[in-house]
Amino acid sequence: MKRLFLAVAVLAMSISLSRVEVFAHVPYFEHRDFTQEQPFKVRKSIEQSIAVYAWLKFEDSYTEDIDVYTFELTAPVRVFIQSLVPECDRYKKFLPWFAIVGPGLPEPGYTVPVDIPPGCGAVVVENYDPEEDRPTFYEPFGGKSYYQGPEFDQILDEPGTYFVYFWDPYSLGGDYVAVLGYEETWESDDILRALIYTPMIRRDKELHTDCR
């Protein structure tokens, strides 16, 4: 018990003192598929930065996996969303797109692979072209390098329910990280979550394929 308390205290101090990007994200895993019927729900503020380690799978050419996230807005707030992909040869061409759907948004400039509810619009955030070089960064907390994906960073002021959809337009599938939120805020349960999931990430337990 004393060791656990000490570990929590050390991590909490590291989070409060460090400005390293890695400490910005509270980790979550996709233990079940995030569907329209059972989406990942942001239960705290959409401003809190979380990292959801997820997977887009393709069992055949007729089945497209679309991961669904949702959050509620009651007042104007800055919404930040980004996609990351583990850096390895297997994922050089894995380029997930995402779209944010909700009230007050414009008509999408691209086709969205879901039905947009009446009164809602969408912003589609496309990834890099498959022939482009993607920027990468090393995340020391989990001990991994990632391809940086596109960002959505905008003030949304229309109250209501919003959805975020991640999919792979090239039907390759693979592991990715959905980053939601920008504020480095941690509560006690977030610290405990990081203590559980970070060692798993360092042992590749969040991955569904051999990323080499």
trRosetta pair geometry for C-beta under 8 A, 3 or more apart (Angstrom, degrees):
i j d omega theta_ij theta_ji phi_ij phi_ji
1 4 5.7 -52 -152 34 33 112
1 5 6.5 33 151 -19 65 105
2 5 5.6 -53 -149 36 34 112
2 6 6.3 34 153 -20 66 106
3 6 5.7 -55 -148 37 32 111
3 7 6.3 33 154 -21 66 105
4 7 5.7 -53 -147 35 31 111
4 8 6.4 31 154 -18 65 105
4 195 7.9 85 -151 167 80 158
5 8 5.8 -55 -150 37 30 111
5 9 6.3 30 152 -20 65 108
6 9 5.6 -55 -147 37 31 112
6 10 6.3 31 155 -19 66 105
7 10 5.8 -54 -147 36 30 110
7 11 6.3 25 157 -14 65 107
7 195 6.0 96 132 -129 121 128
8 11 5.9 -59 -147 40 29 107
8 12 6.1 30 156 -20 65 109
8 188 7.9 24 -169 -150 130 80
8 191 5.6 84 -150 136 86 128
8 192 6.9 -8 -108 -78 114 70
8 195 6.6 -49 -86 -56 72 147
9 12 5.7 -54 -145 37 28 112
9 13 6.4 27 156 -18 63 106
10 13 5.8 -57 -150 36 29 109
10 14 6.3 31 152 -21 64 106
11 14 5.5 -53 -147 35 33 113
11 15 6.3 34 155 -20 66 104
11 191 5.6 141 103 -159 122 100
11 194 6.3 167 180 96 144 125
11 195 6.3 -128 -17 -73 165 93
12 15 5.8 -54 -149 35 30 111
12 16 6.3 23 156 -15 65 109
12 186 7.2 -170 -126 111 73 138
12 191 5.5 -9 -75 -117 87 148
13 16 5.9 -59 -145 40 30 107
13 17 6.0 8 163 -4 67 116
14 17 6.3 -71 -141 47 24 96
14 18 5.3 10 173 -14 68 122
14 23 6.8 -158 129 -100 89 138
15 18 6.5 -52 -117 37 18 101
15 23 5.0 173 -123 -168 68 126
15 184 7.4 -176 -178 172 91 108
15 186 5.2 6 151 0 155 158
15 191 7.2 -117 -5 -101 151 98
16 186 7.9 -109 -63 44 74 126
18 23 5.1 118 85 -7 120 151
20 23 5.7 89 74 0 83 100
20 140 6.9 -49 177 40 150 114
20 141 7.6 152 114 -40 128 102
21 24 5.6 -37 -172 -2 53 122
21 137 7.3 -2 64 145 151 148
21 139 7.2 -90 91 -114 100 85
22 25 7.3 -76 -174 30 40 95
22 139 4.8 130 -99 -163 105 84
22 140 5.9 -112 -27 50 157 69
22 141 3.7 164 159 -4 137 117
22 142 7.1 -166 -148 3 121 81
23 141 6.7 146 -66 -65 60 144
23 184 6.3 48 115 -145 89 124
24 49 4.5 -30 157 106 87 157
24 182 7.5 -31 -176 -163 126 41
24 184 4.8 -82 -121 -89 64 95
25 49 5.1 -87 -92 139 57 99
25 50 5.9 85 -161 -163 75 18
25 51 3.5 49 164 -25 137 107
25 179 6.2 -78 -105 -127 131 94
26 48 6.9 0 9 152 126 109
26 49 7.0 135 5 97 77 61
26 50 4.6 -40 61 -112 89 78
26 51 7.0 173 70 20 35 72
26 186 6.9 154 -79 -109 109 79
26 190 4.5 -72 -119 -150 131 107
26 193 6.1 50 -176 84 98 134
26 194 6.6 -96 -138 -60 64 99
27 50 7.5 163 -81 -165 12 75
27 51 5.4 -27 -103 70 60 98
27 53 6.6 10 -161 -14 97 110
27 193 6.4 -172 65 138 75 101
27 194 6.0 113 21 -105 102 64
27 197 4.2 -152 100 101 132 146
27 198 6.7 159 9 -65 151 66
27 201 6.8 -106 -135 -44 158 136
28 40 7.4 119 126 -152 147 131
28 50 6.0 25 -5 172 114 118
28 51 7.0 174 26 87 73 47
28 52 4.6 -23 73 -109 107 72
28 53 7.0 -176 87 19 50 72
28 193 7.5 -17 -80 177 63 136
28 197 7.6 -90 -87 -92 16 167
29 52 7.6 159 -95 -161 10 62
29 53 5.2 -24 -110 64 62 102
29 54 7.9 151 -167 -76 42 53
29 197 6.5 -170 -35 -126 105 122
29 200 7.8 -38 -66 107 139 146
29 206 5.9 -135 -114 -121 104 92
30 33 7.2 39 172 -106 112 30
30 34 6.1 -84 -133 -23 110 102
30 40 7.4 -74 -104 -69 84 127
30 52 6.5 74 -53 168 88 98
30 53 6.6 -130 2 95 84 55
30 54 3.9 80 -30 -118 139 74
30 55 5.9 -151 70 17 138 80
30 67 7.2 -62 -115 -129 145 132
32 38 6.8 -30 113 121 125 139
33 38 7.6 89 88 77 68 111
33 65 7.2 -110 -144 -149 120 107
33 67 7.4 -128 -169 -105 69 77
34 38 6.9 -125 -139 106 41 74
34 39 5.4 49 -175 -145 91 48
34 40 4.6 -33 -120 -23 134 91
34 54 6.9 -38 5 -133 125 135
34 67 4.4 54 65 -158 113 80
34 68 5.0 -158 140 50 92 62
34 69 6.5 5 169 -64 148 62
35 38 5.1 45 50 46 91 76
35 39 6.7 -109 78 -69 34 56
35 66 7.9 82 -125 80 58 79
35 68 5.9 27 166 23 13 123
36 39 6.6 7 -130 -55 22 100
36 68 5.3 138 -77 -55 47 169
36 114 7.4 155 -81 -141 125 126
39 68 3.9 -84 -110 113 102 101
39 69 5.9 157 176 -109 109 16
39 70 4.6 77 106 -5 148 107
39 163 7.0 -103 -121 -132 162 96
40 52 6.1 43 -171 -129 168 156
40 67 7.5 14 -1 173 116 98
40 68 7.1 165 19 97 73 55
40 69 4.6 -27 67 -110 101 76
40 70 7.3 159 78 21 51 67
40 178 8.0 143 61 73 156 147
41 69 7.8 167 -81 -161 23 59
41 70 5.6 -25 -108 69 66 93
41 71 7.4 135 -164 -85 56 53
42 45 7.8 -40 153 117 113 15
42 46 5.4 67 129 -91 157 72
42 50 7.5 180 -122 29 95 141
42 69 6.9 53 -34 176 96 101
42 70 7.0 -146 12 94 83 44
42 71 3.9 -7 46 -93 125 105
42 72 8.0 -156 74 15 95 64
42 180 6.3 -124 -91 134 130 148
42 181 7.8 147 -143 -43 136 117
44 48 5.1 -3 109 25 124 145
45 48 5.0 108 70 -11 86 94
45 77 7.7 -147 -171 -156 101 152
45 181 7.3 105 110 -117 77 130
45 183 7.6 0 97 43 124 135
45 185 8.0 28 54 57 121 146
46 71 4.5 91 -80 165 116 159
46 73 7.2 -38 10 -80 141 85
46 77 6.4 113 65 116 110 140
46 79 5.8 -17 136 -114 131 87
46 180 6.6 -81 -156 165 74 105
46 181 5.8 -167 163 -81 46 94
47 77 6.1 -108 -57 -177 105 119
47 78 6.6 72 -109 67 96 84
47 181 5.4 86 152 -141 17 99
47 182 6.6 -54 -164 46 64 75
47 183 4.7 32 147 1 92 125
47 185 7.7 47 110 11 93 131
48 181 4.8 -9 85 -178 33 161
48 183 5.5 -60 -101 69 40 100
48 185 5.1 -85 -116 57 94 108
49 80 7.6 -23 -100 78 89 126
49 179 6.9 -7 -162 -173 89 92
49 180 7.4 166 -143 89 43 45
49 181 4.2 -151 -85 104 40 96
49 182 5.5 48 -74 -121 106 7
49 183 5.8 -173 -18 57 88 39
49 184 6.1 -18 29 -80 127 49
49 185 7.7 130 21 26 77 70
50 179 7.5 171 86 -150 45 49
50 180 5.3 -9 57 61 91 91
50 181 5.8 60 9 34 72 125
51 84 7.8 -19 -144 33 110 132
51 177 5.2 -9 -171 -174 99 116
51 178 7.4 151 -158 76 47 46
51 179 5.4 -16 -104 -100 75 73
52 69 7.3 178 19 -92 164 130
52 177 6.7 149 71 -160 47 59
52 178 4.4 -13 57 58 106 98
52 179 7.9 -165 21 -72 72 28
52 180 6.9 28 -7 2 110 109
53 175 7.2 -5 -175 -168 83 104
53 177 5.6 -24 -99 -104 58 83
53 197 7.9 171 11 -176 133 127
53 201 7.0 -159 -70 -102 158 104
53 206 4.0 -32 151 -171 151 134
54 67 5.5 67 163 -125 148 164
54 166 7.1 109 92 69 144 152
54 175 7.5 156 89 -152 38 59
54 176 6.0 -24 71 69 84 78
54 177 7.2 136 22 -109 76 30
54 178 5.8 16 13 -4 129 106
55 173 7.7 37 173 -179 78 91
55 174 7.1 -106 -146 140 72 23
55 175 5.3 -32 -100 -99 81 60
55 176 7.3 149 -97 22 31 71
55 208 4.6 54 -119 -4 150 143
56 65 4.8 164 -159 89 67 119
56 66 8.0 26 -128 -90 103 24
56 67 6.5 -102 -84 -20 83 109
56 96 6.2 154 -9 -98 149 123
56 166 6.7 -123 -69 124 120 101
56 167 6.7 133 -132 -139 139 38
56 168 5.0 144 124 -18 152 114
56 173 4.9 -142 108 -133 81 66
56 174 6.4 4 57 43 88 44
56 176 6.6 20 -3 9 102 119
57 65 5.0 93 53 -40 59 158
57 173 5.2 60 -133 -156 24 136
57 208 7.2 -79 -80 130 106 159
58 61 7.7 39 175 -87 114 35
58 63 6.7 157 -149 85 59 85
58 64 7.2 -8 -110 -114 92 44
58 65 6.4 -121 -70 1 58 105
58 168 7.4 -88 -47 64 121 130
58 171 5.5 104 -115 -172 158 75
58 172 7.2 172 11 119 141 10
58 173 4.0 -146 1 -39 96 133
59 63 5.2 3 49 62 95 141
60 63 5.4 73 54 16 78 101
61 171 6.8 42 -129 -180 66 150
64 113 6.4 -86 117 175 150 152
64 167 6.4 28 166 -153 111 121
64 168 8.0 -156 -155 55 90 75
64 171 7.1 -80 -107 -104 89 91
65 167 7.1 170 92 -126 54 77
65 168 7.6 27 63 18 89 101
65 173 6.7 69 33 -112 127 106
66 113 6.0 -158 -85 96 138 120
66 114 6.5 163 159 -61 162 109
66 165 5.5 -10 -179 -165 109 104
66 166 7.0 157 -162 74 57 47
66 167 4.6 -23 -109 -80 79 110
67 165 7.1 147 76 -156 51 49
67 166 4.4 -9 57 55 104 103
67 167 7.4 -179 21 -67 69 57
67 178 7.2 -140 110 -44 138 143
68 163 6.2 -30 -160 -164 93 109
68 164 7.4 141 -159 75 44 53
68 165 5.9 -12 -102 -102 67 72
69 163 6.9 139 77 -163 51 56
69 164 4.2 -15 63 58 105 103
69 165 7.8 -159 26 -67 74 31
69 166 7.6 49 -5 -11 107 100
69 178 6.5 -176 -42 148 148 156
69 180 6.7 -153 166 -72 155 146
70 161 6.4 -3 -170 -174 112 97
70 162 6.7 161 -151 86 62 51
70 163 5.1 -25 -97 -103 84 67
70 164 7.3 -166 -73 17 36 73
71 161 7.8 165 87 -152 32 57
71 162 5.6 -15 63 61 77 100
71 164 7.8 24 5 -9 98 107
71 180 7.6 161 -41 -178 140 137
72 160 7.4 -126 -147 128 67 22
72 161 5.8 -33 -101 -99 73 63
72 162 7.5 169 -95 18 23 79
73 76 7.9 41 -179 -97 122 19
73 77 6.1 -150 -133 26 106 115
73 102 7.7 70 14 180 125 150
73 156 6.0 -102 -96 108 166 115
73 158 7.1 79 89 86 136 49
73 159 5.4 -147 105 -127 83 46
73 160 6.3 1 55 46 92 48
73 162 6.4 46 -10 -13 109 117
74 159 5.4 31 -133 -127 32 111
75 157 7.8 -29 168 -144 42 63
75 159 7.1 15 -56 -83 30 97
76 155 5.9 20 -178 177 103 104
76 156 6.9 -175 -142 94 60 41
76 157 3.7 -7 -99 -111 99 83
77 155 7.1 179 94 -147 20 68
77 156 6.4 -16 61 59 69 81
78 153 7.3 5 -176 -171 99 71
78 154 7.3 177 -147 98 63 22
78 155 5.4 -42 -91 -91 62 68
78 182 6.8 -45 117 30 118 133
79 100 7.3 117 130 -142 142 160
79 152 6.9 -19 114 120 95 104
79 153 7.6 -169 90 -135 52 33
79 154 6.1 -17 57 66 89 69
79 155 7.5 131 11 -119 77 19
79 156 5.1 16 -5 1 127 116
79 162 7.7 -54 -120 108 158 169
80 151 6.9 -23 -161 -168 82 104
80 152 7.0 163 -150 88 34 64
80 153 5.0 16 -111 -108 81 80
80 179 7.5 -42 127 124 95 97
80 180 7.4 138 88 -165 67 35
80 181 5.9 63 60 -164 97 9
80 182 4.0 73 21 -46 153 107
81 98 6.5 -120 142 106 129 147
81 100 6.5 161 15 -63 156 121
81 125 7.4 172 94 16 111 158
81 151 7.0 151 81 -159 51 55
81 152 4.3 7 51 49 98 107
81 153 7.9 -158 29 -63 56 54
81 164 6.0 -169 -126 -130 152 144
81 178 7.3 -23 -160 -172 91 85
81 179 6.8 148 -158 85 40 67
81 180 5.7 0 -107 -107 77 64
82 148 7.7 -36 178 -163 124 77
82 149 6.0 146 177 74 76 90
82 150 7.1 -160 -137 97 68 38
82 151 4.6 -19 -93 -103 96 77
82 152 7.5 -160 -66 24 53 64
82 178 7.9 151 79 -161 47 42
82 179 4.2 -8 59 58 92 118
83 96 5.2 -142 -170 82 152 107
83 97 7.9 -136 -6 -129 160 12
83 98 5.8 163 -49 -16 122 122
83 125 7.9 163 -3 105 112 121
83 127 6.9 -64 72 -91 137 109
83 149 3.5 -41 80 81 83 158
83 150 6.6 23 33 46 99 68
83 166 6.7 138 -100 -126 123 118
83 176 5.8 -15 -167 178 97 127
83 177 7.2 142 -162 74 48 56
83 178 6.4 -22 -105 -103 69 57
83 179 7.4 -157 -75 18 20 85
84 146 4.3 5 -178 173 114 139
84 147 6.7 155 -162 74 60 56
84 148 6.5 -29 -111 -114 82 40
84 149 5.8 -140 -76 6 33 102
84 176 6.5 149 79 -170 49 72
84 177 4.1 -13 62 56 104 107
84 179 6.4 64 -10 -25 108 112
85 91 5.1 -167 159 162 118 136
85 94 5.5 169 -152 96 148 108
85 95 7.7 -78 -29 -94 155 37
85 96 7.0 153 -70 12 114 100
85 146 6.4 140 68 -163 36 82
85 147 4.5 -11 62 51 94 109
85 149 6.5 91 -10 -50 92 113
85 174 7.0 47 -147 108 110 125
85 175 7.2 127 -148 95 68 66
85 176 5.1 -37 -94 -111 73 81
85 177 7.5 -160 -70 16 28 78
86 91 5.9 111 74 21 74 159
86 144 6.0 -54 -130 174 94 131
86 145 7.5 89 -163 82 59 56
86 146 6.0 -59 -104 -107 33 71
86 147 7.6 17 83 9 13 85
86 175 5.7 18 5 90 118 117
86 176 8.0 -133 -4 -98 73 37
86 207 6.9 -6 -18 -100 163 116
86 211 4.9 -10 112 -161 140 160
87 91 7.2 -130 -127 72 19 117
87 136 5.1 47 -86 -134 143 132
87 144 7.5 159 31 167 87 83
87 145 4.0 -42 36 107 133 99
87 146 5.7 -156 -25 -107 91 12
87 147 5.4 133 -84 -40 80 75
88 91 5.4 70 59 22 78 98
88 92 7.9 -105 98 -42 41 74
88 211 4.1 150 16 171 159 84
88 212 5.6 104 -169 73 128 2
89 92 5.9 -20 -158 -26 40 113
89 212 6.5 -16 35 114 103 53
90 94 7.6 17 126 -18 69 127
90 174 7.1 160 131 -122 102 132
90 209 6.4 -158 149 123 157 131
90 210 7.4 138 -44 90 157 62
90 211 5.6 -125 44 -131 129 54
90 212 6.5 71 -23 51 112 50
91 94 4.1 -55 -151 29 76 125
91 147 7.0 -150 122 3 114 132
91 174 5.4 152 -106 166 101 160
91 175 7.4 -70 -85 54 141 79
91 211 6.6 -7 -14 -137 118 102
93 130 5.3 25 -139 -145 88 106
93 170 6.8 -111 151 121 97 160
93 172 6.2 151 105 -68 96 165
94 168 6.9 -47 -156 -127 75 129
94 170 7.8 -149 -121 66 40 124
94 172 5.2 -130 -99 94 77 133
94 173 7.5 -57 -126 88 113 21
94 174 4.2 -36 -132 35 154 146
94 176 7.4 -150 142 -68 119 103
95 127 3.8 -179 177 98 94 145
95 128 6.0 -118 -132 57 127 71
95 130 6.3 -123 -11 -83 144 70
95 149 7.7 149 -152 -119 63 106
95 168 7.2 115 69 -141 51 81
95 169 7.6 -41 90 43 94 92
95 170 6.4 64 47 5 95 129
96 127 6.3 107 72 -48 34 141
96 149 7.0 -23 65 -123 83 155
96 166 5.4 18 170 -175 130 98
96 167 6.7 162 -152 86 86 21
96 168 5.1 -60 -99 -83 72 74
96 176 5.1 -25 8 -80 147 166
97 124 6.6 9 169 -176 123 92
97 125 6.5 169 -166 86 76 58
97 126 5.2 -26 -118 -119 115 48
97 127 5.5 -120 -78 -14 66 90
97 150 8.0 11 -130 35 61 132
97 166 7.4 168 88 -149 42 54
97 167 6.2 -19 62 67 85 73
97 168 7.5 142 16 -108 75 27
97 169 5.6 35 2 -21 126 109
98 124 7.8 176 99 -152 36 53
98 125 5.3 -5 67 56 78 105
98 150 7.9 -162 35 73 94 107
98 152 7.5 -104 92 -15 113 125
98 164 6.0 10 179 -180 118 93
98 165 6.3 165 -154 84 67 49
98 166 4.7 -26 -97 -95 97 68
98 167 7.6 138 -95 18 48 62
98 178 7.5 117 -91 -122 150 103
99 108 6.8 -5 -143 -115 130 137
99 110 8.0 -137 -89 73 121 107
99 112 5.1 -158 125 -122 179 111
99 114 7.8 -165 69 30 134 112
99 122 5.1 11 175 -177 118 116
99 123 6.5 169 -154 83 68 44
99 124 4.5 -26 -100 -102 101 65
99 125 6.8 177 -87 15 43 71
99 164 7.2 173 85 -151 43 51
99 165 5.0 -5 53 53 91 100
100 105 7.0 -174 106 -100 89 158
100 122 6.7 163 83 -152 44 65
100 123 5.2 0 53 52 93 95
100 125 7.6 42 -6 -13 90 110
100 152 5.9 154 -14 163 132 171
100 162 6.3 0 -174 180 94 115
100 163 7.4 163 -155 86 49 47
100 164 5.2 -19 -101 -100 72 79
101 105 7.0 -137 -144 50 35 150
101 112 7.1 108 -77 -171 120 160
101 114 7.2 -96 -36 82 160 126
101 116 5.8 -146 -146 -124 125 86
101 117 7.5 113 154 18 119 88
101 120 5.7 54 172 154 85 131
101 121 7.4 -157 -144 100 61 31
101 122 4.5 -19 -99 -99 77 95
101 162 6.8 156 80 -161 49 65
101 163 4.6 -12 59 62 102 95
101 164 7.6 -180 18 -81 74 30
101 165 6.8 32 -7 -7 116 108
102 105 5.6 90 64 -12 68 121
102 120 5.6 -107 175 -144 10 108
102 121 7.5 -26 68 56 44 61
102 122 8.0 110 14 -93 51 55
102 156 7.1 32 87 -160 143 143
102 158 7.0 160 134 81 104 115
102 160 6.0 152 -171 93 98 112
102 161 6.8 -153 -125 102 97 43
102 162 3.5 -28 -75 -109 139 82
102 163 6.7 164 -63 19 82 61
103 119 5.9 -12 -114 138 90 96
103 120 5.5 -71 -75 -101 46 72
103 121 7.8 69 -155 17 18 77
103 158 4.4 -135 104 135 98 134
103 159 7.5 -7 65 79 139 40
103 160 4.2 69 11 38 129 158
103 162 7.9 -101 19 -79 69 78
104 121 7.0 -93 94 27 25 111
104 156 7.2 134 83 -161 128 85
104 157 7.1 -121 152 68 167 68
104 158 3.1 173 -12 -27 142 152
104 160 7.9 158 1 27 101 131
105 120 6.6 17 42 -179 101 67
105 121 3.3 -148 94 79 74 99
105 122 5.7 91 116 -53 136 14
105 123 5.7 -112 -163 -27 126 87
105 156 8.0 -26 -70 -125 94 110
105 158 7.9 -126 -31 34 65 140
106 121 4.8 154 71 171 13 151
106 122 7.8 -75 78 56 54 39
106 123 7.1 70 46 -76 88 80
107 121 5.7 -88 -63 -137 30 106
107 122 7.7 8 -166 41 26 76
108 111 7.4 129 108 -96 127 11
108 112 5.3 108 22 -32 173 111
108 116 7.4 -169 -9 -64 118 148
108 121 6.9 165 -41 179 68 76
108 122 4.0 -15 -63 79 113 105
108 123 6.9 -172 -109 -92 80 17
108 124 5.1 72 -158 -20 113 107
109 124 6.4 -128 54 41 77 111
110 124 4.2 -96 47 75 113 162
110 126 6.8 115 -36 -60 162 111
112 116 6.3 78 67 -54 142 105
112 122 5.2 -12 -58 123 152 170
112 124 6.2 -148 -81 -79 89 114
112 165 7.1 101 -168 59 103 146
113 165 7.3 -162 60 148 87 143
113 167 5.6 -12 39 17 139 175
114 163 7.9 -97 107 115 159 142
114 165 5.6 -157 -6 -90 139 162
116 120 5.4 -145 175 88 91 103
116 121 7.1 23 -174 -129 141 20
116 122 5.6 -108 -106 -31 130 119
117 120 4.7 60 67 12 84 129
123 152 6.4 122 107 -127 130 128
123 154 7.8 81 12 20 175 155
125 150 4.7 -174 165 111 105 132
125 151 7.4 -123 -160 89 145 15
125 152 5.1 -109 -61 -57 146 100
126 150 6.6 91 82 -23 38 162
127 149 5.6 -51 -121 -147 98 99
127 150 5.7 -139 -105 -9 48 109
128 132 4.4 -120 175 72 113 128
128 134 5.2 -157 14 -87 160 96
128 149 7.6 -126 -9 -131 91 61
128 150 7.6 175 -38 -48 65 93
129 132 4.5 96 59 -13 85 108
130 170 7.0 101 -75 -86 127 154
134 147 4.4 36 113 -159 141 108
134 148 6.4 -177 168 53 97 65
134 149 7.6 -11 -155 -83 132 50
135 147 7.5 120 79 -158 43 59
135 148 4.7 -17 83 37 94 123
136 145 5.4 30 172 173 120 108
136 146 6.4 168 -151 84 76 38
136 147 5.6 -46 -95 -97 82 47
136 148 6.6 -167 -98 -9 26 84
137 145 6.8 -177 93 -148 29 73
137 146 6.2 -16 58 56 74 84
137 148 6.2 58 -1 -54 102 109
138 144 7.5 -174 -150 104 61 28
138 145 4.8 -38 -97 -94 67 83
139 142 5.2 16 109 42 113 97
139 143 7.5 -46 92 8 71 14
139 144 5.6 -6 55 65 100 71
139 145 7.2 162 12 -98 74 29
139 146 6.2 28 -12 -4 118 113
140 143 6.6 27 -159 -82 38 49
141 198 6.2 -80 161 -137 94 120
142 198 6.4 -128 -91 -147 71 73
142 201 4.0 -60 -137 130 109 131
142 202 5.9 -153 -162 -68 52 67
143 201 7.6 148 37 119 85 91
143 202 4.9 64 26 -124 128 87
144 201 7.2 -101 -8 161 127 100
146 177 6.9 -42 -132 24 145 130
149 176 7.9 26 -29 -156 150 116
153 182 7.6 66 -125 -63 102 140
156 162 7.2 22 157 -73 166 151
164 178 7.4 133 120 -165 134 133
164 180 7.3 -171 25 -99 165 117
166 176 6.9 -160 174 85 144 143
166 178 6.0 -112 -49 -85 148 121
168 171 6.1 152 107 -70 103 21
168 172 5.8 -113 165 43 143 71
168 173 5.8 -154 31 -71 158 41
168 174 7.5 102 -84 24 151 82
174 208 7.8 -179 -157 62 41 105
174 209 6.4 -61 -132 20 77 139
175 206 7.1 108 -153 126 133 85
175 207 5.1 -59 -61 -129 162 70
175 208 5.7 163 -68 25 99 87
175 209 6.5 -145 -18 29 105 93
175 211 6.8 -67 37 -66 132 129
186 190 4.6 -141 -150 88 71 134
186 191 5.8 78 171 -57 120 86
187 190 5.0 99 50 4 64 105
187 191 7.5 -127 99 -6 34 88
188 191 5.8 -54 -153 33 35 111
188 192 6.6 32 153 -15 66 105
189 192 5.6 -51 -147 39 37 112
189 193 6.3 45 151 -25 65 104
190 193 5.5 -52 -149 33 32 116
190 194 6.5 33 152 -19 64 103
191 194 5.7 -52 -151 34 32 111
191 195 6.5 35 150 -21 64 103
192 195 5.5 -51 -149 33 35 115
192 196 6.6 31 153 -17 65 104
193 196 5.9 -59 -154 36 32 109
193 197 6.0 4 162 0 69 116
194 197 6.3 -66 -130 49 28 94
194 198 5.3 32 175 -31 69 114
195 198 6.7 -36 -118 25 16 109
195 199 7.9 12 172 -7 46 102
196 199 7.6 -85 175 33 23 96
196 200 7.2 7 144 -9 62 118
197 200 5.3 -63 -155 41 45 116
197 201 6.1 47 151 -26 77 102
197 206 7.6 55 -171 -69 98 117
198 201 5.6 -50 -147 32 35 112
198 202 6.5 33 155 -17 65 104
199 202 5.6 -54 -148 37 36 112
199 203 6.5 20 156 -6 67 109
200 203 5.9 -68 -149 47 31 100
200 205 3.8 -77 -173 57 88 131
200 206 6.2 101 127 -42 100 83
201 204 7.6 42 -175 -75 33 22
201 205 7.0 -80 -65 46 26 82
201 206 5.3 7 -105 -7 70 127
204 207 4.8 -36 -175 22 84 122
204 211 7.3 -162 -139 32 119 105
207 210 7.6 102 132 -92 132 22
207 211 5.5 -107 -144 -11 148 115
